[in-house]
Amino acid sequence: MKKTQKKIVNTAIDLFNKRGVGNVRLQDIAEQAEISQGNISYHYKTKKDLMEAVLSYMKTERAEVKSTMQSLIVTTDVVGIITNYLRLQIGCRFFFRDILEIINLVPSAKKHFEKQIEDVINFNKKAINLSIQKGFMIKEPHEGHYNLFVQNVWAILHSWLTKREVLGNRKVSLDDAVLAVLEMHFLYLTKKGKGLYYDWKEQIPKMVQGKFIII
């Protein structure tokens, strides 16, 4: 992606986050990016073209975050895993908030949304399996239980974002989201795992500040 295209895409994401996809015109993006209407039209003739470029950019960002999170699994850095995911989620919050509108504009966005859910669920499954191997979590109580469990984790992260958008980050902090996910795991932790849990819970504010910058 060329420098000007990246500037346009980043400006679009910023405005989509602040105003909502339906309230942003190409002209608004051009003005915010301080480029001419003709320049933006040269790269993206329609809003649909621009949204397709935004989705492609998000896909690349998601791949980079996914790579980082793979290394965090090995070190069992749960707070790091959660905050890295939330960084991506908040940075492109318009996508989760306005997904139905985006799909109407770009039908292929449905696949992006499905892939995002699939990635989170599969990643959480790997994290749970590794936690079991390391003795931090108990084995699955019965077949299929953890599959539903990881879907509920995704639901918590998604609902947290909606709650934050409505009430604001002062009332809905990042600490709340991290703690909510940790609490979901508590009943499945071994004695060894609970030892880590209490350490993490005490250090959440400091750990989150060190790993995450609110966008």
N, C-alpha and C positions, 0 to 999 in steps of 0.2 A: 504494500500500500504506500503510495506516494505521500510526501509530507503534507501537501494541501488536502488530500483526501482524508488523511488521518485527523487533521485539524477539524475538518467538516464533521467527520464521524464523532469525534470526542465532544464537539460543541452540540451536536444533535443529541447525544446521550445525556449531556448535562441539562439541556432544555427539556427533553422528554421526562427526565427525573423530576424537574421542578414544576413543570406545567401540565404534564400529561401529553401523550402522543397526539390526541385529537386537537389540542390547542396550540400546536407548533406548526408553523408554515416554513417552507424553504426560505422564504424572505426573512423570517425571524432568525433562522440559523445563519444566513449570510450576514445579517447585521451584527449578531453576537460574535461571529468569527472575524468580523471586519474584513470581509471579502465582497466582491461584487456579485450581484444576482447572476450575471452572465457566467462568472467563474464557477459558481456552485452548479449551475445548469449544465455546464460543460462536463462536469464529472457525474452529476446525478440529475437526469432530466425530470424525474418525478420523485415524489415522496416514497413511492414503492421501491424505486431503484436505491434510494438512500437507505431505507429500512433493510433491504437485502444486504447492503454493505455493512450496516450496523450488526446484523445477525452473524455475518461472517467474522467480523471483528470480535464479537462476543465468544464465538466458538474458539477462536485462537486464545483468548484470555482464559477461557474455561480449561483449555488443555494445559496452559502454563500453571494454573492453580492446582489442577489435578496432579501434575508432576511433583509440585512442591509437597502436596498432601501425602503422596505415596511415601516420601522419606519420613514424614511425621508419624506415619503409622508404625514404622520400624522402631522409633524411639518412644512410642506410646504417648505422644504429646497430644492429648485429647483437646486441651484448650487451644492449641495451635491449629488443630484440624478444624475445629468449629469456627474459630475466628477467621481463618483463611476462606472458608466457605462463605461466611457472612460478609466478608469484604467484597467478594464478587457479587453476592446477592444485593447488597446495598448500592454498590457502584452501578448496577443495572436494574435498579428496583422498578423502573417503568415497565420492564419486560414482564415481571410477575404481576404487577398491578393492572396493566393494560393488555394482558395477553389476548383476550377475546377480540379487542379492537385491532390488535396487530395481526391476528390470524385473518381477519376480514381483509386487511390490506395486503398481507403476504401469507397465503395459505400454507406455505412451507414452514412457517414459524411454528406450526403445530408439532412438526418433527423435532425442532429445536427444543421445545418445551418437554416433549416426551423423553428426549435424550438426556436433558438436564435431570429429570426425575430418576431415570434409569441409572445415570452415573452416581447420583447421591445414594441411591439404594444399594447398588453394587459395592460402592466404596464402604458403606457402613457394614455390609455383610463381611467384607474382608477384615475390617477393623475388629468386628466381634469375634471372628474366627481366630485372629491373632491373639486377642485378649484371652480367649479360652485356652489357647496353646501356652500362653505365658502364665496362666493361673490367676488372671484378674477377674474373669467372669465364669459363671457356672455353665455347664453344658446346656444345650437347648432343652427346656422342660418337656416339650413334645414337638413332633415334626411340624414345621411350618410356623412355629411361634415367633422365632426371630425374624422371619420374613415379614410378618405383620408389624413386628416391633420397629424395624427400620423404616417402614412406610409411615408409622406414627411419628418417628423422629423427623422425617421430612415434613410432615404436616405441621409439627410444632415450629420448625424453622420458617415455614411459609407463613403461618398465621402470625408469628412474631413480627414479620416484616409488615404485614397489613396493619397490625396493631400500632406499630411504630409510625407508619405513615399517617394514621388517623390522629393519634394522641401526641405525637412528637417524640424526639429522642430524649427529652428531659424526663418524661414520664415512663418511657419504655427504653431502658438502657441496654447496652450490649451485654453487660453483666447478667441481666435477667435472662437473656436468651441462652447464654452459656450454662447458667445454673439450671435452667429448665431441662436442657438436654442431659446434663449430668445426673439430675434427680431421676430422670426416666431409667437410667442404668442402675440406680442404687440397689434395687431388690435382686438384681442379677449378679452383683459383685460378690466375690469371695472375700475372705478375711484380708487377704493380700490386696485385693482390689479396693476394699473399703479404706485401707490405709492410705492409698493414693488419693482416693476421693476426698478424704478430710484435708489432705495436704493441698489439693487443687482448690477446694472450696475456700480455704483460707487465703489462698494467693490469687484468686481470680481477678480482682481489680488490678493488681500490679502486673499480672501476666498478660491480661487483655490490653492494657495501656502500652505494654512493650511490643505487642505483636500487631496492633491494629490501629489504624487511623480512621476515624469516622468521616465519611464522605458527605 
